[in-house]
Amino acid sequence: MRLRDHLLGLYERLTPMSAYPPALQVFRAGDDAPFRELDDVGEFSAEFLLVVSELIFIQEKTNYPTGSMTQKLYKAFGEKDRFGVIAMATQTKFGAG
């Protein structure tokens, strides 16, 4: 939950990009230190999750400035059951009603 809350705070700090390739705006080496205990769980390191999440957030803010699906998904972690989160993540424009 601390990682989720950190990522939600990160989402608020990021801005859309106007250059390619996008650059990390916030992440710095060592930012994963508070979350390294999670490296023993699952396939991905905390560092990877921080970096990839930042890039996804930047992409969403750049391509969908009024969108917030990623933010909604991260907020749902820990608040909804996993099936609700999966349903939200797999929802599409077509047929989602």
Buried (B, 14 or more C-beta within 10 A) or exposed (E): EEBBEBBBEBBEEBEEBEEEEBEEBEBEEEBBEEBEEBBEEEEEBBBEBBBEBBBBBBBBBBEEEEEBEBBEBBBBBEEBEEEEBEEBEEEEEEEEE
